[in-house]
Amino acid sequence: MAPLVKERTWHGPQQFKDAADGAVVMTLDVTDDYALRNWILGFGRFVKVLAPPQLVKSMEEELEAARQQYGAGGVAVDSDVQPPLPFPLTSLANA
């Protein structure tokens, strides 16, 4: 995944640093918002947020909530009811 990430311009001034294990560390100056978080989550297991701490925590919480849907006590997948969203849809309409 690292070569694919490096060949694209994702956002304005971006910096890359190659890691010894073949990974790449990308540094961006962006706003921490819903769009950024969803973009990061779109990389799945191929990405790890290193900083800032509040974004790391947010990603950990989101991934844990997703994991719980597959384990005991999670939302039943055979239910006809949509699982609750982490925010009311009116928040998106007013954004």
N, CA, C and O atoms as a DFTB+ gen file, in Angstrom:
380 C
 N C O
     1  1       0.813      -1.187       0.000
     2  2       0.000       0.000       0.000
     3  2       0.864       1.262       0.000
     4  3       0.460       2.280      -0.562
     5  1       2.036       1.213       0.615
     6  2       2.896       2.393       0.732
     7  2       3.224       3.023      -0.621
     8  3       3.114       4.243      -0.747
     9  1       3.623       2.255      -1.639
    10  2       3.929       2.889      -2.930
    11  2       2.715       3.595      -3.537
    12  3       2.856       4.654      -4.148
    13  1       1.542       3.021      -3.375
    14  2       0.325       3.645      -3.897
    15  2       0.024       4.961      -3.193
    16  3      -0.401       5.927      -3.826
    17  1       0.243       4.994      -1.889
    18  2      -0.008       6.214      -1.117
    19  2       0.972       7.306      -1.528
    20  3       0.583       8.467      -1.659
    21  1       2.221       6.954      -1.730
    22  2       3.257       7.942      -2.048
    23  2       3.121       8.550      -3.443
    24  3       3.575       9.672      -3.667
    25  1       2.516       7.845      -4.366
    26  2       2.445       8.354      -5.740
    27  2       1.314       9.352      -5.960
    28  3       1.188       9.907      -7.051
    29  1       0.501       9.584      -4.955
    30  2      -0.656      10.465      -5.107
    31  2      -0.532      11.705      -4.232
    32  3       0.024      11.644      -3.135
    33  1      -1.047      12.821      -4.715
    34  2      -1.149      14.017      -3.893
    35  2      -2.486      13.956      -3.186
    36  3      -3.537      14.018      -3.824
    37  1      -2.450      13.834      -1.877
    38  2      -3.676      13.695      -1.084
    39  2      -4.199      15.044      -0.627
    40  3      -5.397      15.324      -0.675
    41  1      -3.254      15.877      -0.178
    42  2      -3.682      17.170       0.352
    43  2      -2.485      18.115       0.415
    44  3      -1.496      17.850       1.098
    45  1      -2.601      19.215      -0.309
    46  2      -1.604      20.284      -0.233
    47  2      -0.212      19.820       0.105
    48  3       0.290      18.852      -0.467
    49  1       0.417      20.517       1.043
    50  2       1.766      20.092       1.426
    51  2       1.704      18.805       2.267
    52  3       1.186      18.795       3.384
    53  1       2.233      17.758       1.713
    54  2       2.285      16.486       2.422
    55  2       3.729      16.027       2.474
    56  3       4.523      16.311       1.577
    57  1       4.054      15.316       3.535
    58  2       5.422      14.835       3.696
    59  2       5.376      13.332       3.914
    60  3       4.475      12.810       4.571
    61  1       6.370      12.642       3.347
    62  2       6.484      11.199       3.510
    63  2       7.839      10.857       4.120
    64  3       8.854      11.489       3.827
    65  1       7.823       9.855       4.963
    66  2       9.059       9.334       5.534
    67  2       8.979       7.816       5.450
    68  3       8.040       7.210       5.966
    69  1       9.962       7.204       4.801
    70  2       9.984       5.750       4.673
    71  2      10.424       5.115       5.981
    72  3      11.368       5.579       6.621
    73  1       9.732       4.048       6.375
    74  2      10.084       3.291       7.577
    75  2      10.905       2.069       7.160
    76  3      10.823       1.614       6.019
    77  1      11.686       1.554       8.086
    78  2      12.565       0.417       7.807
    79  2      11.790      -0.830       7.391
    80  3      12.319      -1.673       6.667
    81  1      10.536      -0.954       7.844
    82  2       9.741      -2.145       7.541
    83  2       8.984      -2.043       6.212
    84  3       8.186      -2.923       5.890
    85  1       9.223      -0.986       5.443
    86  2       8.554      -0.819       4.158
    87  2       7.319       0.062       4.223
    88  3       6.753       0.418       3.190
    89  1       6.905       0.411       5.415
    90  2       5.765       1.305       5.580
    91  2       6.189       2.735       5.262
    92  3       7.374       3.027       5.104
    93  1       5.215       3.605       5.174
    94  2       5.494       5.013       4.952
    95  2       4.694       5.822       5.969
    96  3       3.538       5.511       6.256
    97  1       5.318       6.850       6.501
    98  2       4.636       7.758       7.427
    99  2       4.317       9.016       6.639
   100  3       5.210       9.677       6.107
   101  1       3.025       9.340       6.573
   102  2       2.585      10.533       5.856
   103  2       2.150      11.575       6.870
   104  3       1.397      11.272       7.795
   105  1       2.620      12.792       6.700
   106  2       2.263      13.900       7.571
   107  2       1.477      14.921       6.767
   108  3       1.908      15.357       5.699
   109  1       0.315      15.295       7.297
   110  2      -0.563      16.278       6.663
   111  2      -0.989      17.313       7.686
   112  3      -1.070      17.019       8.878
   113  1      -1.256      18.505       7.228
   114  2      -1.831      19.546       8.079
   115  2      -3.277      19.725       7.632
   116  3      -3.555      20.441       6.671
   117  1      -4.194      19.066       8.340
   118  2      -5.605      19.051       7.953
   119  2      -6.493      19.279       9.169
   120  3      -6.034      19.237      10.310
   121  1      -7.757      19.517       8.905
   122  2      -8.746      19.669       9.957
   123  2      -9.245      18.296      10.388
   124  3      -9.541      17.451       9.543
   125  1      -9.339      18.070      11.679
   126  2      -9.870      16.819      12.217
   127  2     -11.391      16.917      12.190
   128  3     -11.999      17.545      13.058
   129  1     -12.000      16.288      11.183
   130  2     -13.451      16.326      11.061
   131  2     -13.977      14.975      10.596
   132  3     -13.215      14.023      10.426
   133  1     -15.276      14.905      10.396
   134  2     -15.944      13.673       9.996
   135  2     -15.370      13.129       8.686
   136  3     -15.132      11.927       8.570
   137  1     -15.148      13.996       7.707
   138  2     -14.623      13.569       6.410
   139  2     -13.234      12.957       6.551
   140  3     -12.951      11.925       5.943
   141  1     -12.366      13.577       7.344
   142  2     -11.023      13.042       7.555
   143  2     -11.090      11.664       8.209
   144  3     -10.408      10.733       7.781
   145  1     -11.900      11.543       9.227
   146  2     -11.995      10.266       9.948
   147  2     -12.499       9.154       9.036
   148  3     -11.981       8.039       9.079
   149  1     -13.494       9.443       8.219
   150  2     -13.995       8.431       7.292
   151  2     -12.960       8.089       6.225
   152  3     -12.851       6.931       5.822
   153  1     -12.202       9.074       5.766
   154  2     -11.140       8.824       4.797
   155  2     -10.104       7.878       5.395
   156  3      -9.680       6.922       4.746
   157  1      -9.702       8.144       6.618
   158  2      -8.723       7.287       7.300
   159  2      -9.274       5.875       7.450
   160  3      -8.582       4.905       7.140
   161  1     -10.508       5.750       7.922
   162  2     -11.109       4.435       8.126
   163  2     -11.229       3.660       6.813
   164  3     -11.248       2.429       6.819
   165  1     -11.311       4.370       5.698
   166  2     -11.398       3.717       4.399
   167  2     -10.166       2.897       4.040
   168  3     -10.235       2.023       3.176
   169  1      -9.051       3.167       4.687
   170  2      -7.835       2.391       4.448
   171  2      -7.830       1.100       5.263
   172  3      -6.962       0.249       5.076
   173  1      -8.799       0.957       6.164
   174  2      -8.903      -0.277       6.949
   175  2      -7.642      -0.594       7.725
   176  3      -7.047       0.270       8.369
   177  1      -7.252      -1.846       7.647
   178  2      -6.085      -2.312       8.413
   179  2      -4.755      -1.845       7.841
   180  3      -3.702      -2.146       8.402
   181  1      -4.789      -1.118       6.739
   182  2      -3.559      -0.675       6.101
   183  2      -3.087       0.688       6.578
   184  3      -2.159       1.254       6.000
   185  1      -3.711       1.230       7.624
   186  2      -3.328       2.544       8.132
   187  2      -3.339       2.529       9.663
   188  3      -4.114       1.811      10.295
   189  1      -2.464       3.337      10.224
   190  2      -2.440       3.539      11.673
   191  2      -2.181       5.014      11.924
   192  3      -1.170       5.557      11.478
   193  1      -3.090       5.661      12.636
   194  2      -2.926       7.071      12.980
   195  2      -1.936       7.163      14.138
   196  3      -2.088       6.467      15.142
   197  1      -0.927       8.016      14.003
   198  2       0.101       8.169      15.037
   199  2      -0.093       9.428      15.872
   200  3       0.321       9.469      17.030
   201  1      -0.716      10.454      15.300
   202  2      -0.902      11.727      15.992
   203  2      -1.931      12.529      15.216
   204  3      -2.159      12.254      14.038
   205  1      -2.543      13.489      15.831
   206  2      -2.481      13.914      17.223
   207  2      -3.249      12.942      18.125
   208  3      -4.070      12.160      17.646
   209  1      -2.977      12.996      19.428
   210  2      -3.570      12.032      20.358
   211  2      -5.101      11.943      20.301
   212  3      -5.657      10.852      20.433
   213  1      -5.786      13.072      20.106
   214  2      -7.250      13.011      20.093
   215  2      -7.767      12.279      18.854
   216  3      -8.822      11.647      18.913
   217  1      -7.046      12.352      17.735
   218  2      -7.451      11.615      16.538
   219  2      -7.155      10.128      16.718
   220  3      -7.946       9.286      16.292
   221  1      -6.041       9.800      17.336
   222  2      -5.717       8.399      17.640
   223  2      -6.828       7.805      18.494
   224  3      -7.319       6.714      18.207
   225  1      -7.225       8.523      19.543
   226  2      -8.283       8.039      20.443
   227  2      -9.600       7.869      19.697
   228  3     -10.303       6.879      19.898
   229  1      -9.933       8.811      18.854
   230  2     -11.158       8.731      18.076
   231  2     -11.165       7.493      17.179
   232  3     -12.181       6.805      17.081
   233  1     -10.043       7.210      16.528
   234  2      -9.941       6.030      15.658
   235  2     -10.057       4.746      16.469
   236  3     -10.720       3.798      16.048
   237  1      -9.412       4.716      17.633
   238  2      -9.505       3.540      18.498
   239  2     -10.951       3.282      18.905
   240  3     -11.417       2.144      18.864
   241  1     -11.657       4.331      19.295
   242  2     -13.055       4.195      19.721
   243  2     -13.941       3.733      18.571
   244  3     -14.801       2.872      18.756
   245  1     -13.739       4.296      17.394
   246  2     -14.546       3.922      16.233
   247  2     -14.317       2.467      15.842
   248  3     -15.265       1.734      15.560
   249  1     -13.053       2.056      15.828
   250  2     -12.746       0.675      15.473
   251  2     -13.253      -0.304      16.522
   252  3     -13.695      -1.400      16.178
   253  1     -13.197       0.069      17.776
   254  2     -13.719      -0.793      18.832
   255  2     -15.239      -0.934      18.704
   256  3     -15.774      -2.028      18.883
   257  1     -15.932       0.155      18.398
   258  2     -17.378       0.092      18.211
   259  2     -17.726      -0.815      17.033
   260  3     -18.691      -1.577      17.095
   261  1     -16.938      -0.732      15.960
   262  2     -17.168      -1.600      14.805
   263  2     -16.891      -3.057      15.172
   264  3     -17.648      -3.947      14.785
   265  1     -15.819      -3.304      15.908
   266  2     -15.476      -4.674      16.323
   267  2     -16.570      -5.283      17.168
   268  3     -16.876      -6.467      17.025
   269  1     -17.162      -4.499      18.039
   270  2     -18.208      -5.009      18.926
   271  2     -19.429      -5.502      18.161
   272  3     -20.175      -6.335      18.675
   273  1     -19.645      -5.017      16.968
   274  2     -20.783      -5.484      16.181
   275  2     -20.622      -6.946      15.768
   276  3     -21.601      -7.592      15.394
   277  1     -19.404      -7.471      15.832
   278  2     -19.145      -8.840      15.424
   279  2     -18.972      -9.786      16.606
   280  3     -18.893     -11.000      16.418
   281  1     -18.913      -9.247      17.814
   282  2     -18.703     -10.081      18.979
   283  2     -19.950     -10.185      19.833
   284  3     -20.996      -9.630      19.498
   285  1     -19.830     -10.893      20.927
   286  2     -20.936     -11.043      21.870
   287  2     -21.369      -9.678      22.373
   288  3     -20.535      -8.836      22.706
   289  1     -22.653      -9.467      22.426
   290  2     -23.176      -8.205      22.916
   291  2     -23.291      -7.139      21.853
   292  3     -23.759      -6.036      22.134
   293  1     -22.875      -7.442      20.641
   294  2     -22.969      -6.476      19.554
   295  2     -24.371      -6.436      18.978
   296  3     -25.264      -7.141      19.446
   297  1     -24.554      -5.630      17.986
   298  2     -25.839      -5.505      17.322
   299  2     -26.116      -6.771      16.528
   300  3     -25.236      -7.266      15.824
   301  1     -27.330      -7.301      16.634
   302  2     -27.706      -8.504      15.902
   303  2     -27.731      -8.213      14.406
   304  3     -28.388      -7.272      13.962
   305  1     -27.016      -9.021      13.635
   306  2     -26.942      -8.774      12.202
   307  2     -28.192      -9.237      11.466
   308  3     -28.429      -8.812      10.335
   309  1     -28.997     -10.100      12.083
   310  2     -30.192     -10.580      11.403
   311  2     -31.424      -9.743      11.771
   312  3     -32.551     -10.102      11.429
   313  1     -31.206      -8.656      12.450
   314  2     -32.297      -7.787      12.847
   315  2     -32.802      -6.978      11.661
   316  3     -32.025      -6.619      10.776
   317  1     -34.095      -6.691      11.640
   318  2     -34.668      -5.828      10.615
   319  2     -34.496      -4.358      10.958
   320  3     -34.855      -3.483      10.169
   321  1     -33.948      -4.087      12.132
   322  2     -33.769      -2.723      12.591
   323  2     -32.346      -2.283      12.313
   324  3     -31.394      -2.998      12.626
   325  1     -32.203      -1.116      11.730
   326  2     -30.861      -0.589      11.463
   327  2     -30.160      -0.311      12.782
   328  3     -30.770       0.237      13.699
   329  1     -28.868      -0.686      12.895
   330  2     -28.120      -0.363      14.116
   331  2     -28.093       1.146      14.324
   332  3     -28.116       1.905      13.355
   333  1     -28.045       1.585      15.573
   334  2     -28.011       3.022      15.832
   335  2     -26.727       3.643      15.308
   336  3     -25.649       3.063      15.437
   337  1     -26.847       4.814      14.722
   338  2     -25.679       5.545      14.253
   339  2     -25.042       6.278      15.426
   340  3     -25.706       6.526      16.433
   341  1     -23.755       6.628      15.309
   342  2     -23.091       7.317      16.412
   343  2     -23.499       8.780      16.521
   344  3     -23.024       9.489      17.408
   345  1     -24.375       9.240      15.626
   346  2     -24.818      10.627      15.650
   347  2     -26.178      10.699      14.971
   348  3     -26.482       9.864      14.119
   349  1     -26.998      11.672      15.328
   350  2     -28.283      11.808      14.649
   351  2     -28.093      12.339      13.227
   352  3     -27.216      13.168      12.983
   353  1     -28.903      11.868      12.307
   354  2     -28.785      12.302      10.912
   355  2     -29.032      13.796      10.758
   356  3     -28.574      14.402       9.790
   357  1     -29.748      14.394      11.698
   358  2     -29.969      15.836      11.614
   359  2     -28.657      16.593      11.728
   360  3     -28.552      17.723      11.250
   361  1     -27.648      15.981      12.358
   362  2     -26.339      16.634      12.452
   363  2     -25.717      16.801      11.076
   364  3     -25.072      17.814      10.808
   365  1     -25.900      15.829      10.209
   366  2     -25.351      15.928       8.859
   367  2     -26.105      16.967       8.049
   368  3     -25.504      17.721       7.283
   369  1     -27.409      17.007       8.214
   370  2     -28.222      17.944       7.456
   371  2     -27.894      19.388       7.814
   372  3     -28.007      20.285       6.979
   373  1     -27.488      19.601       9.054
   374  2     -27.190      20.944       9.522
   375  2     -25.718      21.298       9.370
   376  3     -25.320      22.419       9.686
   377  1     -24.906      20.366       8.893
   378  2     -23.459      20.600       8.788
   379  2     -23.131      21.514       7.635
   380  3     -21.961      21.817       7.401
